[in-house]
Amino acid sequence: MNANANTALNVSQRRTGAPEAATKSVIGNDLKIIGQGLKIISQGTLQVDGEVEGDVRGSEVIIGEKGKVTGTVAAERVIVRGKISGVIRGLTVALQSSARVEGDIHHMSLAIEQGAEFDGRCRRPSDASELNLELEAAPGLPPRTN
């Protein structure tokens, strides 16, 4: 690992105070992931700049401007700059001005910037546990503890 990567990691850890939050996975804009019953699960931040046909879960999920997800997106924090066709489940959901969402949003907090397109229903449950955000650990990964 080079010095710049170490610095970025340490800055991220200091900012969040939690080492697992410093983990970031990126699906690049040159990737298209398709699978029947596909689930992509991250224990940290997952940024989607490419295309995914399947469900995406993480502690934080960011859909980049060129990113596209067809399926369910679930995370404690969901930031959408690209396109989602499917259900969004998040404690905090932010649709930025370039967002295009077709589907329902289940949230505790929702922010929609001017210019964002949203076609669906939004629902705020009475209790956060109704959002079903549990991250299923992939084989070989320890279960997440808070």
Secondary structure, 3 states (H helix, E strand, C coil): CCHHHHHHHHHHHHHHCCHHHHCEEEECCCCEEEEEEEEEECCCEEEECCEEEEEEEEEEEEECCCCEEECCEEEEEEEECCEEECCEEEEEEEECCCCEEECCEEEEEEEECCCCEEECCEECCCCHHHHCCCCCCCCCCCCCCC
